[in-house]
Amino acid sequence: MSAPSPAPAALVLTLIALNGHMNALAAWPTTPADRHFYLPSQAASKIVTVTRHGEAAAEIIVVTQAVAIKETGPKETINEFGEVYAFSPAFIAVHRAEPTLITFWNLQPDDDHDFALLGPDLSILMYVDLPPLNKTSYLFTFHKEGVFDFKCMQHQPAMSGQFLVLPPVAGR
């Protein structure tokens, strides 16, 4: 009997990535009773600082959009995928060290949404509620450049997006 051949590198990397995703999924709230909202911890604040108030250098409004909901259908889509929502815009470019006010408008009268900002290792840096028919604002200051995913944990994978954190603007 011969020894088993080593797994291809791509398979090993895929399994490692899946393990990271599964660990991140295990940390996500699954029911409303499990939801604990929070801003970045002291460790997470090395990546991004999030506050409720402060002086903003820029402002972005992010709205929640109903793509396919039970009230307006189409019924086949709802049956296959459930209700589908989106953030708009789903791609946001900001500059490192530039405080940016992000105001979330939850336009749905009867649907709660939430917002989770994920770190590069898929850890949850912050997790906040976005109540129905409400504007919720946070001042984000990123301290690291790169791409950071965000999502509504209740309506993923469709309701998701990314921050692209660019180098600081020269002279600011």
C-alpha positions as CSV (number, residue, x, y, z in Angstrom):
1,M,0.0,0.0,0.0
2,S,1.4,3.4,-0.9
3,A,1.4,6.5,1.3
4,P,-1.3,9.0,0.5
5,S,-0.1,11.9,-1.7
6,P,0.2,15.3,-0.1
7,A,-2.8,17.6,-0.7
8,P,-2.4,20.2,-3.5
9,A,-1.4,23.6,-2.1
10,A,-4.6,25.2,-3.5
11,L,-6.8,22.7,-1.6
12,V,-4.9,23.3,1.6
13,L,-5.3,27.1,1.2
14,T,-9.0,26.7,0.4
15,L,-9.5,24.6,3.6
16,I,-7.6,27.1,5.7
17,A,-9.7,29.9,4.2
18,L,-12.9,28.0,4.8
19,N,-11.9,27.3,8.4
20,G,-11.4,31.0,8.9
21,H,-14.8,31.7,7.4
22,M,-16.4,29.0,9.6
23,N,-14.8,30.5,12.7
24,A,-16.1,33.9,11.7
25,L,-19.6,32.5,11.0
26,A,-19.7,30.8,14.4
27,A,-19.1,34.2,16.1
28,W,-22.0,35.8,14.2
29,P,-25.3,36.2,16.0
30,T,-28.0,33.8,14.9
31,T,-31.1,35.0,16.6
32,P,-32.3,38.4,17.9
33,A,-31.7,37.2,21.4
34,D,-28.1,36.5,20.6
35,R,-27.4,40.0,19.2
36,H,-25.0,42.1,21.3
37,F,-24.2,45.4,19.6
38,Y,-20.8,47.0,20.1
39,L,-18.2,49.5,18.7
40,P,-14.6,48.4,18.1
41,S,-12.7,47.1,21.2
42,Q,-9.4,48.6,22.2
43,A,-7.6,46.0,20.1
44,A,-9.9,46.7,17.1
45,S,-9.4,50.4,17.5
46,K,-5.8,49.9,16.1
47,I,-7.6,49.3,12.8
48,V,-10.6,51.6,13.0
49,T,-12.0,54.0,15.6
50,V,-15.7,54.5,15.6
51,T,-17.5,57.1,17.7
52,R,-21.0,58.6,17.7
53,H,-19.8,62.2,17.6
54,G,-16.9,64.3,16.4
55,E,-15.6,66.5,13.6
56,A,-15.9,64.8,10.1
57,A,-13.7,65.5,7.1
58,A,-16.2,63.8,4.8
59,E,-19.8,62.4,5.0
60,I,-21.4,59.4,3.2
61,I,-25.0,58.4,3.3
62,V,-25.7,54.6,3.0
63,V,-29.3,53.5,2.4
64,T,-30.9,50.1,2.8
65,Q,-32.7,49.0,-0.3
66,A,-35.4,46.4,-0.6
67,V,-34.5,44.4,-3.7
68,A,-37.1,41.6,-3.4
69,I,-39.5,41.6,-0.4
70,K,-42.6,39.7,0.5
71,E,-44.9,42.7,0.0
72,T,-43.9,43.3,-3.6
73,G,-42.4,40.0,-4.8
74,P,-41.7,38.5,-7.2
75,K,-43.0,35.5,-5.4
76,E,-40.7,33.0,-7.2
77,T,-37.6,35.0,-6.0
78,I,-38.9,35.2,-2.4
79,N,-39.6,31.4,-2.4
80,E,-36.1,30.7,-3.8
81,F,-34.0,33.3,-1.9
82,G,-36.1,34.8,0.8
83,E,-36.2,38.6,1.1
84,V,-33.3,40.3,-0.5
85,Y,-31.9,43.6,0.6
86,A,-28.8,45.7,-0.3
87,F,-26.7,48.6,1.0
88,S,-26.3,51.5,-1.4
89,P,-23.5,52.3,-2.0
90,A,-22.0,48.9,-1.4
91,F,-18.4,50.2,-2.1
92,I,-17.0,53.1,-0.1
93,A,-13.6,54.6,-0.6
94,V,-12.2,56.6,2.4
95,H,-8.7,57.9,3.3
96,R,-6.7,56.6,6.3
97,A,-6.7,59.0,9.3
98,E,-9.6,61.0,7.7
99,P,-12.7,61.0,10.0
100,T,-15.7,60.1,7.8
101,L,-19.3,60.3,9.0
102,I,-21.3,57.4,7.7
103,T,-25.1,57.8,8.1
104,F,-27.2,54.7,7.6
105,W,-30.8,55.3,6.5
106,N,-32.9,52.2,7.1
107,L,-35.8,52.9,4.7
108,Q,-37.8,49.8,5.5
109,P,-40.8,50.4,7.9
110,D,-40.9,46.9,9.3
111,D,-37.4,45.4,8.8
112,D,-34.5,45.6,11.2
113,H,-31.0,45.6,9.7
114,D,-27.6,45.6,11.3
115,F,-24.1,46.5,10.3
116,A,-21.0,44.4,11.0
117,L,-17.6,45.7,10.0
118,L,-15.1,42.8,9.5
119,G,-11.4,42.9,9.9
120,P,-8.9,41.4,7.5
121,D,-9.0,38.1,9.4
122,L,-12.9,38.2,9.2
123,S,-13.2,39.1,12.9
124,I,-16.1,41.4,13.7
125,L,-14.7,44.8,14.5
126,M,-18.1,46.4,15.3
127,Y,-21.7,45.3,15.2
128,V,-24.6,47.8,15.5
129,D,-28.3,47.9,15.0
130,L,-30.0,49.8,12.2
131,P,-33.6,50.2,13.4
132,P,-36.5,50.6,10.9
133,L,-37.2,54.1,9.5
134,N,-34.2,55.5,11.3
135,K,-31.0,57.4,10.5
136,T,-28.0,56.0,12.5
137,S,-24.6,57.8,12.3
138,Y,-21.1,56.8,13.2
139,L,-17.8,58.6,12.7
140,F,-15.3,56.1,11.2
141,T,-11.5,56.8,11.3
142,F,-9.5,54.0,9.7
143,H,-5.9,53.6,10.9
144,K,-4.9,50.8,8.4
145,E,-5.2,50.8,4.7
146,G,-6.8,48.0,2.8
147,V,-10.2,46.5,2.0
148,F,-12.7,45.9,4.8
149,D,-15.9,44.0,4.3
150,F,-19.2,44.9,5.9
151,K,-22.6,43.2,5.9
152,C,-26.0,43.0,7.4
153,M,-25.8,39.7,9.3
154,Q,-29.6,39.2,9.0
155,H,-29.6,39.5,5.2
156,Q,-26.2,38.3,4.0
157,P,-24.7,37.5,1.6
158,A,-26.6,40.0,-0.7
159,M,-26.6,42.9,1.8
160,S,-22.9,43.4,2.0
161,G,-20.2,45.8,0.8
162,Q,-16.6,47.0,1.2
163,F,-14.6,49.9,2.4
164,L,-11.4,50.7,0.5
165,V,-9.1,52.6,2.8
166,L,-6.6,54.6,0.8
167,P,-3.5,56.4,1.9
168,P,-4.0,59.8,3.5
169,V,-4.4,62.8,1.2
170,A,-1.2,64.8,1.0
171,G,-1.3,68.1,2.9
172,R,-4.1,67.2,5.2
